[in-house]
Amino acid sequence: MSGHENHPMVPRLRFPEFRYAGEWITVELGRFSQLVTKRVGDSACIPYTITSGVGLISQEEKLGRTIAGNSLRNYIVLQKDDFAYNKSATKAYPQGFIALYAGGDQAAVPNSIFTCFRVDRNQVVPAFLGKLFSINLHGRWLRKRIAVGARAHGSLQVGDDDLMAIPVPLPRGAQSLSEQQKIADFLSSIEDLIEAETQKLDTLRTFKVGLIRELFPRSGEVFPQRRFPEFQAMAEWEIKTLAELAENLDSRRIPVAGKDRVKGEIPYYGASGVVDYVHDYIFDEDLLCISEDGANLLARNTPIAFSISGKSWVNNHAHVLRFESRYIQKVVEDYLNSISLEDYLTGMAQPKLNRAKLDTIPVPIPRDEDEQKAVADCLSCLDGKITAQSRRIDVLRAHRLGLMQQIFPKGCDGIA
């Protein structure tokens, strides 16, 4: 294979059979690829869209329907192992995302925001190249070639020449394809494990949804479908409004800057930043904000935030409720997360839940404190399993990324 060599490249981690296969080289993408421009026309093709960081997904699967309409005729046709470059910027992929189409049927993607290409499989293993693009190989190269604000119809202005000039690191010599395939198969096995663990997580979450439906009485009823044995003979649950169950702290406000508040002294939470309780207070560290000047920040989407204790503040678009016990709070929190609150929202353009409506929301609650605790502990135990499973997936993903950073030569990811 011909290419241009910028500097010696050797992966830090290499399979034993390739340890002495020599240095890798960089080859321009266009040296082993050609653009795909064939349009659908009257052909039968499945329209696809893309999820950044995930890949190509049929419009039917992602959106629940096909949105191509008459424009499908102008879509670009993809065959198995073709690549589609989506020129829409995302937070994870600011220079756009390049996905490998691994399906068997003919697919189609919008020509307006996609550039597609096909590689010479005698020179490059498509799955191997797909792994490189998944860690943003193209990002570092395109970052310097996309002008700030260079967009057309919402997509980045990226020329075909710049795309085809992306330097791709490849093993050298007669064993090149074998090493590429070995790397692709190895990483795919880890991804299969992550997928299996993700399905377990989805199963746990689905199980919780079903469990909540059985642990709580149905609308208009006062007995749950499923009850712990020791409470079978107990009285029916009571229906209470949120105004009866919790103290509303909406009147509390962030102190005025420059008077009695030092910058960063009081934690500030956007509405979706207060999501779960940890011992005496609840928050999500990733969504924690600190108010710079004491002014209220814009609310996030979640209309209700719960706070048990501690000196914390939320903006006036959120509602903070303090409960008598964390058991009642847990019961209320999971119940509210399991039902629709649409009937309590006001406003059309930007629906919101005002305090008057909030106070009237009915919630079924066990009369007995021990039953409250039993329900809360059951749901918390399940939450613990969900959290542990989610962390396991995070560890596997971090492990995969760490391996990729060693299996590929330094600088293959798009991080500067």
Secondary structure, DSSP 4 states (H G I P E B T S, - for coil): ---EEEEEE--SS--GGGTTS--EEEEEGGGSEEEE--B-TTS--EEEEEETTTEEEEHHHHHSS---GGGGGGSEEE-TT-EEEE----SS-TT-EEEE---SS-EEE-TTTEEEEEE-TTT--HHHHHHHHHTTHHHHHHHTTS-TT-EETTEE---HHHHHT-EEEEE-STTHHHHHHHHHHHHHHHHHHHHHHHHHHHHHHHHHHHHHHHHSPPTT-SS-SS--GGGTTSPPPEEEEHHHHEEE-TT--PPPTTTS--TTSS-EE-GGG---EETTEE--GGGEE--SSSPPPPP-S--EEE--SSS-EE-TTSEEEEES-HHHHHHHHHHHHHS--GGG-B-SSS-B--HHHHHH-EEEE-SSHHHHHHHHHHHHHHHHHHHHHHHHHHHHHHHHHHHHHHHSPTT-SS--
